[in-house]
Structures are given as structure tokens and as C-alpha cells.
Amino acid sequence: MDTDLIDAFAAVALDNITRHYPYAAHHVQADPADMHTPAALHPAFGNSFDWHSSVHMHWLLTQLIEEPVGPSPAPAWRQRALDLLQQHLSAENIQTEVDYLRAHPTWERPYGWAWAAMLADSLATATTPELQDRAPGAAPLADTVLDLTITWLSRTDLPVRHGLHTNTAFALRRLLMVAERRGRTDAADAIRESARRFFTRDRAWAFHQERSGHDFLSPGLCEADLMLLALDPDELAAWLPAFLTDLGEDSEILRPVPVLDPTDGHQSHLDGLGLTAAASGLRLARALDRIGARSDLSAALRAAAPSLMAPGTAAAVSDEYMASHWLATFAWEASHEVA
């Protein structure tokens, strides 16, 4: 991975997790006295504009710290990042976050849940001692969101299929990965069963009807991405080509969308759409190669990635906070899929 890009993403992430305002708390007040600062409600994640962005910016820092960079000296930002992660992710702070999630069991569902599970999992699998040190205290965060996921799925008949935070498939893919790595077979089984129940009957997804004006996810690509993990190889070989029949090199979803007003937080989602579409597309290209299907589409997905990624990667390290408070995580993930 390009060390200049790593350094740029680290600078953005460090700025974000130490910036407390503006902050979108999304806290539902129970009474007139229920007025709190973000830091009081969320001592770990009361920064980076909103809770879920803070969670995944902390996750991004763990990934950057763990990224192999060869024999060069440790980057200048590394120790500051470790100090802040140890401070923010103390067992006491995480317990406060867990208590809030349990008291508000639909809050940040499912997007914030997925990133919380990913963060706890990143600490649990880290090789850096300072990150490993925070893993036991963060374990209840993953277990809490997996418990909440089981309850939620047991009461849910239909998935959310749009291109925003509540998209079901995007979160379930991440929650499934964490559940499997943590040995939470109860959660993994519930997620797989739900993925099959929600999506296995889908055919010929209408990619020509994507995109809308503030999507940062492609509903079709997110669904296919989840099913790469939820189906066994034989099932996937039958399902995936039938689902992707409407997707080809001329599909609009494989082209970046210009962001005309980068100060518009909703419109800036379109930069994220390019990044998430590129990452999902590259995973799908590898899956198509494995099952020996749609070599034309596999090539198109790979060819589309650089142009999809370029606007979002630039915006991720820009001075515009509506972009920089969140995009670096997705630029990192897309860059990793390329690598």
C-alpha cells in the first residue's frame, strides 16, 4: 500500500476522532432533563461528526497501524494514534457505549452495529500489543451488537434495499464476518438464514434503475456481496450469474457521479458510492472468476474500479468536512481490494 496514502488517511482519521463538533447525536430525548453533550453520551465515539463515523474512523486507525510498511521507521503519527486509541477505547468508555446500545436497541441499526463489531474484531485480531490490550474491554461491544442482530432478524420479514445506512445487506455482510471469526455460531446462523430468506429468490436485479441522488451504496452490489459469504459454492454458482444479468460495462452504476456541491452532506454520498461500488465490484469479479461465469463482467468490474475510486479518494483527504469525516474508511477498503 502507498505509504503516502496511509499517512494521508491517518492524518484525516486523527483529526476526526479529536474533533467533537459539529456532531449529529441522533439522541431521542426522553424528557426535558435528557440533555447531554456528545462526549457525555458517547465517551468513546462522541467525535467525527456522528457515532458510526467515529466508530469506523477508530477502526481505520487500527487498520493503518496494522498495515505492513516494510523496514522503514514507524510513521510519525503512529504513537499518537496508539495513545488516542488506548484513551478512547478504555473498558470504561466501551461499557458506557454498550449500556447505551442496550438501552436503545434499535439505535444505529444496522450500520453502526456493523462498524462496532468490525472495530472490536480488529482489536481482537491485532498483532500490535497496544491494540491487543484494548481487545478484552471491546469484546462486549461485538457481543452486544451480535445479540441485538439476532433479536432484530427474528422480528424482521423484509430487508431494507436502498443505498443508505439502513441497507440490510451491507451490514449483514460485515456482521457475518465478525460472527464467524468470533465463533458466534448463533449469530452467524441467524444472519445466513436471514440472507437466504431475504435474497435467494432475487433474479435479474434492475441495476439500470440505480442510482439515486444521495446513495453511498449500491443495493444490488451490496446484496451480491453479502451472498458471496452467505451461500455455499454450488448455490452461489447458480444464484450470482442470474442476479447479475442486468449488469454490464455500460451500466451507470460503474461510472462515477460528479458531486457538484461538496458542502452538501447528502450529495457527498455519491463520492462514497464510487468507493463502495469499486470495492464490491472487485470482490464480485474474483467470485465470477472462481465460478467460471461472466468473464466479460469480471473484466468490466475491474476496469471500472480506478475511475470509480478517484473522486472519493480525493474527497476523503480534502478540507471539506462533509466528505472527510467518513470517506477515508471507504477509500481504504477500496484500495485494499485493488491491492
C-alpha angles and dihedrals in degrees: 000000000000107000091211089058091047090051092048093050091047091053091051094047093048091050091050099050091050095047110091100176141089091038131172103208100179087201115157108219115228095197141345092281093055093095117129140159117247091249091055093051095039114024092172101037108024092118142063093066097287142017100259093046090051091050094052093042088057088048090050091054091053089052093049092049091050095046111112110241102173127242096324119122116272111277117259093246096053100087093045090051092050092048092051093046091051090048098045098038098051116144089248093053093046091050089055089052091048092050090052092050092050091048091049103036097177096044115119090002118194109342099051090042091056093052092046090054090047092052094050090046092050090055092047093053098039123122094202109098095220090055093043087054091064096047099088092051091048095048093088089058092061094041092049095053091044090051090049090048092056091051093045095050092048088060099041125092101172134039125231106245107184129108100257140084097291093058104135101210096051092057097039092057091057095041090051092053091051094044091054095047092048094048091243095149091167091062095038091052092048091050094048092047091050093046090053092045093049102040119015093090092056117112134174097005110215099244089163088071094057131117127061126185100265105028119135093174133052106227091207096048091045091053093049090046091055093048091056085072102030099054129063116242097264092047091048093050089058099038105042102058090045091052094048100049092113094051120093144139092283095053114125091224088069092059126077119248117225114242104218096184113032091183089066105092093202094050092047086066087079090069087055091049090062091052097047093043090052093049094046091043093055092050090049091049090057091047092051089051091051093053094040096239136132100000087176091059093043089056092046093052092052093046092050096053101082096051092043091052102043101077095044094046090053092046091049092067097035127111092250106106094199085067104028097052090072117002099082092072092057093042088054093050093048091047089052091053089053091049 
